[in-house]
Amino acid sequence: MKIKKVISLLCTAVMLLAVPAGNVYAGAEDQSVVVTMPTTSEPESGFDPAYGWGAGEHVHEPLIQSTLVRTTKDLGIENDLATEYSCSDDGLTWTVKIRDDVKFTDGEPLTASDVAFTFNTCRDESSVNDFTMLKEAVAVDDTTVEFHMNEPYSIWPYTMAIVGIVPEHAYDENYGQNPIGSGRYIMKQWDKGQQVIFEANPDYYGEEPKIKKLTVLFMEEDAAMAAAMSGQADVAHTAASYSDQEIDGYELLSVATVDNRGFNLPCTEPEEKDGITYGNSLTSDVKVRRAINLAIDREEMIKNVLNGYGTVAYSVCDKMPWYNEEAVTEYDLDAAKALMEEAGWIEGDDGIREKDGEKAELTIMFSNGDSVRQALAEDSANQLRELGIDVTTSGVGWDTAYDQAQSEPLIWGWGAHSPMELYNIYHTIKDTGSAEYSPYANETVDKYMDEALASSNLEESYDLWKKAQWDGTTGITQEGDIPWIWLCNIDHLYFVRDGLKVADQKLHPHGHGWSIVNNVDQWEWE
């Protein structure tokens, strides 16, 4: 570890020791745990499902509130509040039956009216999730709610799995600061910018939580490391750069994810619109895009950039039920070079390819301050120079990155427990006739995804999502259009105190935050 980083950790450790131990220390005696999370995990708008709690980019179970259904370890769907649900043949009405024995923590019963109120509020107010497909939620009786859709939406159960139900009688603009729910835990204390404390709900309708108290500390990686070193945390999030460190009394836990990193390849010829350049003359050639995909040694990246803590990524949905294994692409630099030759890009004396007087040049961008994305950009640049493409790397801010990515590759982070991730990246949008994040369009791919959403059966829709990736003739994989290059899924790493058994984790989505405590109620001290 570098000297500067050691000094930083020691300084943070001294600061942590100044914090009264009773405020943060947890242990087997009182069945409590202290978990660190990145500062970005603290919900700015509070613990309100309408404003992102449990939803958005970093999807997780809301803990305080119950959800109608939950995702299983293999990303299927199981009931929570719901006892059953069904969809009409036309896909426009979802009917959900709910339990009749659930109460909010203020003692009031939870009914279908609360469910309808919650979803209608999210439809009207949500600044994170897309609810445009929902026309109206209606309580038919105390235990039956109907969701009337503007259009068929087969993956609606994945939305039901992340929306925590709020009490209509106790909901106002301050709800997120003092939430009332019916979930496994009650929020007892929130010290903004520092920590939030949850205690087990004694009236929870499900299995009694084994962990009675959860304290979440919001801190950067250096501080989280110091919290573990000083014994102030039971589970501390960390990064691959710290993975070779040993902390007395702790073991390193590695959790598999669908938290992927990759970069876009603009698929159209350059064109300027409203001051923004769309497209790239080099990557507009599908043979070049296929060559780039073949020239990436993903295993090397995992070893040298992630210290071995990751898995190769070939799509935005590896390991998910809707993943098409045709996306797998083996590293083959010779084949990649042959494709470049076929495309007319001939290697010059300096090793950089040229075509019609134009050099094969790219800029791969990464978000400022993200060391992993920067390292992946640099590694990609080095590998593509072997292919004969002169690649520079550039740090950018998110205020300009979206526009710049319309003409140059950008290292992105994606990954969610929903097929909608595929749709959002690859489907064209009405305003432009092109995909949102990088110029690309394929009518057949759009058609499969539209049909998948229009299906009245969630499981049957998976095959259509797979066909959108590759149907044997066209798609978004190597033999198709390959508009994005996927590099790796980053393992989520944690230092865990000896004696604490963290329950088996389902695949974590993008975001190194709340996913780790999805099943904290099942953890136990041994």
Secondary structure by P-SEA (a helix, b strand, c coil): ccaaaaaaaaaaaaaaaacccccccccccccbbbbbbcccccccccccccccccccccccccccccccbbbccccbbbbcccccccccccccbbbbbbbccccccccccccaaaaaaaaaaaaccccccccccccccccccccbbbbbbcccccaaaaaaacbbbbbccccccccccbbbbcccccccccccccbbbbbcccccccccccccbbbbbbbcaaaaaaaaaaccccbbbbcccccccccccbbbbbbbcccccccccccccccccccccccccccccaaaaaaaaaacaaaaaaaccccccbbbbcccccccccccccccccccaaaaaaaaaaaccccccccbbbcccccbbbbbbbccccaaaaaaaaaaaaaaaaaccbbbbbbbcccccccccccbbbbcccccccaaaaaaccccccccccccccbbbbaaaaaaaaaaaaccccccaaaaaaaaaccccccccccccccccccbbbbbbbbccccccccccccccccccccccccccccccc
